Structures are given as C-alpha cells and as structure tokens.
Amino acid sequence: MNPTDQQLLHQIQKQDAQAFECFFTRHRAAIQRHLAGMVREAAATDDLVQEVFLRVWTRAEQWNEQGAARAWLFRIATNLALNHLRSVRRRPQQPLEMPANPLLDEEEISVPAWMIDAAALQPE
C-alpha cells in the first residue's frame, strides 16, 4: 500500500528519511519540469529542485494539514523560482571590456596608422 502525501509529510515532520525519499521520488520529476519552465536554465533548475526538497525536509512542520501537500510543494517551488528570477534581474550586467594590450607601449598607441603603413613601404 502506498502512503498518501499527507501521511508522508507527517512522517517527514518526524524526520523519517524513508518517507522523505518516497516523497522526493514521487514528486521530483514534476517539480523539475515546473521549475525548468519557469527558470529555463538547467543548472539553476537543478539547484532549485534541491532547495525545494531541502525546504520540505527542514520546514515540514509549516505544512497546513488542511491544504493539499502537492499544492504546498508547488508553492515552495514557485516562490523559490520567483526569488531566483528577481535576483538574476537585479544583478548588474557589466559590458565586456577589452583588456589593455600590455605588449603595446604608449608611443606605439599614439602613432597614426598611416605613418606605420608608410614606414613599412620604405625600402631598407
């Protein structure tokens, strides 16, 4: 007999690792798809899946028994994804700058290109 999500969460509240493993196995793929659709970045999706189930393990006592366990799980996932997307948006995007060429000295930089070309054309 398969335990219900509610039964599993009751056991997870008591730190039952087998119940957590069953809950994780049952819901991981759906949470992965949900987060991938929101975040659209594989590495971030994987990190968020881990964070979702870490929250289930550490905050199972916050689950309201009147609510559906699956809805609670998806709410955790959605909130984490939205937080991630907000933090990505807030990160300043710096334009890439070309590093200075250490092989050129100051004098070569200030010489006009036509002078360099003319010097190359003169016979030795």
Backbone torsions as a table, in degrees:
resi	resn	phi	psi	omega
1	MET	NA	129.8	178.7
2	ASN	-85.4	130.4	177.8
3	PRO	-71.8	152.6	177.2
4	THR	-76.0	166.1	176.5
5	ASP	-60.4	-38.3	179.6
6	GLN	-62.7	-43.3	178.2
7	GLN	-63.6	-41.4	178.9
8	LEU	-62.7	-43.6	179.7
9	LEU	-64.3	-35.7	175.1
10	HIS	-60.8	-41.3	179.0
11	GLN	-70.6	-38.0	178.2
12	ILE	-63.8	-35.5	176.2
13	GLN	-59.5	-27.1	178.1
14	LYS	-94.1	13.5	178.7
15	GLN	63.3	38.6	177.2
16	ASP	-83.4	108.2	-175.8
17	ALA	-66.1	-34.6	179.1
18	GLN	-67.1	-39.2	177.2
19	ALA	-64.4	-40.6	178.2
20	PHE	-63.4	-43.6	179.3
21	GLU	-60.4	-42.2	178.5
22	CYS	-64.4	-44.7	179.1
23	PHE	-62.3	-44.5	178.7
24	PHE	-61.0	-49.1	-179.0
25	THR	-61.1	-38.6	-178.2
26	ARG	-68.2	-36.2	-169.8
27	HIS	-113.6	-9.1	-174.1
28	ARG	-56.5	-49.1	-175.9
29	ALA	-62.2	-42.0	-179.7
30	ALA	-66.6	-40.4	178.0
31	ILE	-66.8	-39.9	178.2
32	GLN	-59.4	-47.4	179.7
33	ARG	-63.5	-43.4	-179.7
34	HIS	-59.9	-48.3	-178.9
35	LEU	-68.8	-38.8	179.1
36	ALA	-61.7	-37.7	177.6
37	GLY	-66.8	-30.3	-179.9
38	MET	-85.5	-43.9	-170.8
39	VAL	-91.0	-37.5	178.7
40	ARG	58.7	35.3	176.7
41	GLU	-145.2	118.0	-171.1
42	ALA	-58.9	-47.8	-177.1
43	ALA	-64.1	-43.1	179.0
44	ALA	-65.8	-38.5	178.2
45	THR	-60.5	-47.2	179.6
46	ASP	-60.2	-43.6	178.8
47	ASP	-62.8	-41.6	-179.0
48	LEU	-68.3	-37.1	176.3
49	VAL	-58.9	-45.4	178.4
50	GLN	-60.8	-43.5	-178.9
51	GLU	-64.8	-38.8	178.4
52	VAL	-58.2	-49.7	-175.7
53	PHE	-75.7	-25.1	171.6
54	LEU	-64.6	-40.8	177.7
55	ARG	-65.1	-39.1	177.1
56	VAL	-58.9	-46.1	-177.6
57	TRP	-65.7	-44.3	-173.4
58	THR	-87.4	-17.8	-175.8
59	ARG	-126.8	25.9	-178.6
60	ALA	-59.1	-28.8	-179.7
61	GLU	-68.1	-15.0	178.6
62	GLN	-81.7	-10.7	178.7
63	TRP	-66.5	130.5	178.0
64	ASN	-85.9	118.2	-174.6
65	GLU	-61.4	-21.3	178.3
66	GLN	-76.7	-23.5	-179.1
67	GLY	-88.2	159.5	178.5
68	ALA	-73.3	135.8	-179.3
69	ALA	-61.7	-40.5	-179.3
70	ARG	-65.2	-39.6	177.5
71	ALA	-63.8	-41.3	177.4
72	TRP	-61.5	-44.5	179.5
73	LEU	-61.8	-46.2	-179.6
74	PHE	-69.0	-29.6	175.8
75	ARG	-66.5	-41.5	176.1
76	ILE	-59.3	-48.3	-178.2
77	ALA	-61.5	-45.3	-179.0
78	THR	-63.4	-44.9	179.6
79	ASN	-62.1	-42.6	178.6
80	LEU	-64.9	-40.3	178.7
81	ALA	-64.5	-43.3	178.7
82	LEU	-63.6	-40.6	176.4
83	ASN	-61.8	-42.3	178.6
84	HIS	-61.8	-47.0	-178.8
85	LEU	-63.5	-37.5	176.8
86	ARG	-64.4	-42.8	-178.3
87	SER	-67.8	-35.2	177.4
88	VAL	-66.0	-40.8	-179.3
89	ARG	-66.3	-32.4	-178.1
90	ARG	-78.0	-21.3	-178.5
91	ARG	-65.2	127.5	179.1
92	PRO	-68.2	139.0	178.8
93	GLN	-101.3	113.6	-179.6
94	GLN	-89.5	132.4	175.1
95	PRO	-68.4	145.1	178.4
96	LEU	-72.4	133.2	178.0
97	GLU	-113.8	143.1	176.7
98	MET	-74.6	131.0	178.0
99	PRO	-69.2	151.6	177.1
100	ALA	-64.0	143.8	179.6
101	ASN	-84.5	109.3	-177.3
102	PRO	-70.3	-13.5	-179.2
103	LEU	-79.3	-18.4	178.4
104	LEU	-94.0	132.9	174.9
105	ASP	-95.2	169.5	-173.5
106	GLU	-56.1	-40.0	-176.0
107	GLU	-65.5	-39.4	-179.3
108	GLU	-66.6	-33.0	-178.9
109	ILE	-68.2	-34.8	-175.9
110	SER	-85.1	-6.8	179.8
111	VAL	-79.5	127.0	178.5
112	PRO	-62.6	147.7	-177.1
113	ALA	-61.1	-37.4	-178.0
114	TRP	-65.0	-28.8	178.3
115	MET	-72.3	-37.5	179.1
116	ILE	-66.9	-43.1	179.1
117	ASP	-63.6	-41.7	-179.6
118	ALA	-64.6	-39.6	179.4
119	ALA	-65.7	-33.9	-180.0
120	ALA	-70.3	-26.5	-178.3
121	LEU	-83.0	-17.5	-177.9
122	GLN	-73.7	138.5	178.3
123	PRO	-70.7	155.9	-178.4
124	GLU	-87.0	NA	NA
